[in-house]
Amino acid sequence: WICEEEMTEAQIQKTILQWAAAKRILMFRINVIGTPLHKAGKTIYRPSTNKGMADIHCQVLVNNIPVSVWLEVKRKRGKLSLYQEAFRDSVQAAGGYYFLVRSIEDVELALAEVSQRTIQQIREFLPF
């Protein structure tokens, strides 16, 4: 067992993905590291075109409507980079959902907020 404060971002991501699988929530880890290239016995990385993209993308059903959610995983004191802030801003500008999460509990709160906000948007849209 690892103390939550000692967990790496990769370990937190893995825990979140395992939790989601157990809950049957569709989540995918996004590779933003880049493509490894092996040249002259060395491994170098071709930069990713997804720089700043959130670590996890998930799709949840809210009243049988699929809703896209982006999750950026950080350790307790981790902060967003400028590229991550730009990605967050672009998702939010398009009306999407983006959350900085540090634990399964944060994910649960985020998904509850997505459900609540989506239901409210549906109610506001309906003419009756």
C-alpha positions in Angstrom: 0.0 0.0 0.0 1.3 3.4 -1.0 0.5 6.6 0.9 -1.6 8.9 -1.4 0.9 11.7 -1.0 3.8 9.5 -2.1 2.0 8.2 -5.3 3.4 9.3 -8.6 1.1 10.8 -11.3 1.4 7.5 -13.2 0.2 5.6 -10.1 -2.7 7.9 -9.5 -3.7 7.6 -13.2 -3.5 3.8 -13.0 -5.7 3.8 -9.9 -8.3 6.1 -11.5 -8.4 3.9 -14.6 -8.8 0.7 -12.6 -11.5 2.3 -10.5 -13.3 3.4 -13.7 -13.0 -0.1 -15.2 -14.6 -1.5 -12.1 -17.4 1.1 -12.3 -17.8 0.5 -16.1 -16.9 4.1 -16.9 -15.3 4.4 -20.3 -11.9 6.1 -19.7 -8.7 6.2 -21.9 -5.2 7.3 -21.0 -3.9 9.8 -23.5 -0.2 9.5 -24.6 1.3 13.0 -24.6 4.9 12.0 -24.1 5.6 11.6 -27.8 6.7 8.8 -30.1 9.9 7.0 -29.1 12.5 6.7 -31.9 15.5 4.5 -31.6 18.6 5.8 -33.4 22.2 4.8 -32.9 21.4 2.8 -29.8 19.6 5.8 -28.1 16.0 6.4 -27.5 14.8 9.9 -28.4 11.2 11.2 -28.5 9.5 12.9 -31.4 7.4 15.6 -29.7 3.7 14.9 -29.4 1.2 17.0 -31.3 -1.0 16.7 -28.2 1.2 18.8 -26.0 -0.8 20.0 -23.0 -3.7 17.6 -23.6 -5.3 16.1 -20.5 -4.1 12.7 -19.2 -7.4 11.0 -19.3 -10.5 11.3 -21.5 -13.7 9.7 -20.4 -17.2 9.5 -21.7 -20.0 9.2 -19.2 -23.7 8.8 -19.7 -26.0 11.4 -18.2 -29.7 10.3 -18.8 -28.4 8.2 -21.7 -26.6 11.2 -23.3 -22.9 10.6 -23.8 -20.8 13.4 -22.3 -17.1 14.0 -22.9 -14.9 14.8 -19.8 -11.2 15.5 -19.7 -9.2 14.8 -16.6 -5.7 16.1 -15.8 -4.0 14.1 -13.1 -1.6 15.8 -10.7 0.0 15.0 -7.4 -1.0 16.9 -4.3 1.1 20.0 -5.1 1.2 19.6 -8.9 0.3 22.6 -11.1 -0.8 22.9 -14.7 1.8 23.9 -17.3 1.1 26.8 -19.7 0.3 24.2 -22.4 -2.1 22.4 -20.0 -3.8 25.7 -19.1 -4.2 26.5 -22.8 -5.8 23.0 -23.5 -8.1 23.5 -20.4 -9.2 26.9 -21.7 -9.9 25.5 -25.2 -12.0 22.7 -23.8 -14.0 25.1 -21.6 -14.4 27.7 -24.4 -16.0 24.9 -26.5 -18.4 24.2 -23.6 -16.6 21.0 -22.5 -15.7 19.6 -19.1 -12.2 19.7 -17.8 -11.0 18.9 -14.3 -7.8 18.8 -12.4 -7.9 15.7 -10.3 -5.6 14.2 -7.6 -7.6 11.2 -6.5 -10.5 8.9 -7.1 -12.5 11.1 -4.8 -11.8 14.1 -7.0 -13.0 12.1 -10.0 -16.2 11.2 -8.3 -16.9 14.8 -7.4 -16.0 15.9 -11.0 -18.4 13.3 -12.5 -21.2 14.3 -10.1 -20.7 17.9 -11.2 -20.8 16.8 -14.9 -24.1 15.0 -14.2 -25.6 17.9 -12.3 -24.6 20.6 -14.8 -25.6 18.5 -17.8 -29.1 17.8 -16.4 -29.4 21.5 -15.6 -28.5 22.4 -19.2 -31.1 19.9 -20.5 -33.7 21.5 -18.3 -32.8 25.0 -19.5 -32.9 23.9 -23.1 -36.4 22.2 -22.9 -39.3 24.6 -23.8 -41.5 23.1 -21.0 
